[in-house]
């Protein structure tokens, strides 16, 4: 992936996962640092997924990498995680 901001990377990463491509720790580690201020939680406010969908999508990508062993054993779990990522992506695009 050749992205310039973390937000673009999140969108590309989710689209990659949804299309069935592998997404590994190395992919997660390759995220750009530019644009973090755009998606990171704002100080002094309660963070909620409806207000900060990009941040929660980033967390979900980290979770995706960390639970590859569960997804390997449980197809439905993996599909549920994909739906969650898709939902964050849709909220980001609003």
Secondary structure, DSSP 8 states (H G I E B T S, - for coil): ---SSHHHHHHHHHHHHHTT----HHHHHT---TTHHHHS--TTS---TTT-HHHHHHHHHHHHHHTHHHHHH-HHHHHHHHHHHHHHHHHHT-
